[in-house]
Structures are given as structure tokens and as C-alpha cells.
Amino acid sequence: MKKQIMVIALILILVTFSVIVGYFAYQKSLTANKVNEYLETKDYDQKIQSKETSYNYKDSTHYIEIVYEDEPHNRYVYSYNNYLEEVIVEGYNSSNIEITDKKNGRYIDQ
């Protein structure tokens, strides 16, 4: 009886772990797909110098950080908001100050 309880507990732990890992993989894939679709519709995908996918543990958000060839001093952070179903774009200059004006960062859309 004690052995059966241990086996059931182990199975539950493994299933729970698998669900959590699968959820994070799904969210990462969803963010990548939505951001890539967004970049393609704006024709930004051909201008990318570097692209890095990361995870923010504080906000529990996957994001993609992009530097464009024609703006190597700026970096843009793209994330996907599941609730609003939209891609969020944030831009930062070389001093790590957020760009809020399109004159300083042409890839800011909001």
C-alpha cells in the first residue's frame, strides 16, 4: 500500500512538472510566432542585425530583443500579450532610456 502511494505521488509530480515545462515552451513558441508575424507584416524582418529570445522571471514574460542594422544604438523589446492579443513594442537607447518618440526610434509603433 505504501509503495503504491509513493508510485502515484511520483507519477503526479512528473505529470505536474511536464505540464509546467510544456506551458513555458508553448508560451515561448507563441511569443516567437506572434512577434515574427508582426515583424513580417511591418517588413522589419529583413533589417534585423541581432535577435535574442529571453524570459523575464519577474514579469513571467517571454520577450524578443532586437537590434536593427540601421539603428545599432537602439534596442527593441517585443513581447506578446495573451489577454490583449497584441504584440507590445518597447524601445531603449544606448543609455537604456525608453524611447517614446518615433523621431528617436522608427520601430516604435504605439
C-alpha positions in Angstrom: 0.0 0.0 0.0 2.8 2.4 0.9 4.6 1.6 -2.3 1.5 2.3 -4.4 1.1 5.7 -2.8 4.8 6.5 -3.5 4.4 5.5 -7.1 1.2 7.6 -7.5 2.9 10.6 -5.9 5.9 10.2 -8.2 3.6 10.0 -11.3 1.7 13.1 -10.1 5.0 15.0 -9.6 6.2 14.0 -13.1 2.9 15.0 -14.7 2.9 18.3 -13.0 6.5 19.0 -14.0 5.7 18.1 -17.6 2.7 20.4 -17.7 4.7 23.3 -16.4 7.6 22.7 -18.8 5.1 22.3 -21.6 3.3 25.5 -20.8 6.6 27.5 -20.8 7.6 26.0 -24.1 4.2 26.8 -25.5 4.3 30.5 -24.3 7.8 30.9 -25.8 6.7 29.4 -29.1 3.6 31.6 -29.2 5.6 34.8 -28.5 8.1 33.9 -31.1 5.4 33.2 -33.7 3.4 36.3 -33.0 6.4 38.6 -33.0 7.7 37.1 -36.2 4.3 37.6 -37.8 4.3 41.2 -36.6 7.8 41.8 -38.0 6.9 40.3 -41.3 3.7 42.4 -41.7 5.7 45.6 -41.0 8.6 44.5 -43.3 11.0 44.8 -40.3 12.3 41.2 -40.5 14.9 42.0 -43.3 16.5 44.8 -41.3 17.5 42.8 -38.2 21.1 42.9 -37.0 20.7 40.7 -33.9 17.8 38.9 -32.3 17.7 37.2 -28.9 14.8 35.5 -27.1 14.7 35.7 -23.3 12.4 35.2 -20.3 11.7 37.8 -17.6 11.1 35.9 -14.3 9.8 39.0 -12.6 7.0 39.5 -15.1 6.7 35.9 -16.2 7.0 37.1 -19.8 8.9 35.8 -22.8 10.3 38.5 -25.0 12.5 39.0 -28.0 15.2 41.7 -28.0 16.1 43.0 -31.5 18.8 45.4 -32.7 18.2 46.7 -36.3 21.0 47.4 -38.8 20.0 51.0 -39.4 19.7 51.7 -35.6 22.5 49.8 -33.9 22.4 52.2 -30.9 18.8 51.3 -30.1 17.4 48.0 -28.9 13.7 47.0 -29.2 11.9 44.6 -26.9 9.0 42.7 -28.3 6.5 40.7 -26.2 3.1 39.2 -26.8 0.2 40.0 -24.5 -2.2 37.0 -24.4 -5.0 39.0 -22.9 -4.9 41.8 -25.4 -3.8 39.5 -28.2 -1.2 42.0 -29.4 2.5 42.5 -29.8 3.9 45.0 -27.4 7.0 47.0 -28.5 9.4 48.9 -26.2 12.5 50.7 -27.4 15.6 51.7 -25.5 18.5 53.9 -26.5 22.2 53.2 -25.7 21.7 54.8 -22.2 18.9 52.3 -21.5 16.3 55.1 -21.5 12.9 54.2 -23.0 12.2 55.6 -26.4 8.8 57.2 -26.7 9.1 59.3 -29.8 9.2 57.9 -33.4 11.9 60.5 -34.2 14.3 58.7 -31.9 13.2 55.2 -32.8 11.4 54.4 -36.0 10.4 50.9 -35.0 8.1 52.2 -32.2 4.5 51.8 -33.3 2.5 52.6 -30.3 
